[in-house]
Amino acid sequence: MPNVMIYDIGNAARYLGVSRRTVYRWIDSGEINALIVGGIVYVEQEVLDQFVDRHPDDYEDREEEE
């Protein structure tokens, strides 16, 4: 079974460089799929990476920063 990296909302927001509120809006709108476990919302890194891939103009300098 492959390792799956997951982020809580705060870490997902930092990963994407946006606010927690923005991540929640994207989840509510269906732009990002999330998991809820024990009342805590998590997002898989693969989902975040796919989101970035779908919005290349917003994240064009991202690879240089990492």
Secondary structure, DSSP 4 states (H G I P E B T S, - for coil): -----EEEHHHHHHHHTS-HHHHHHHHHHTSS--EEETTEEEEEHHHHHHHHHH-GGGSTTHHHH-
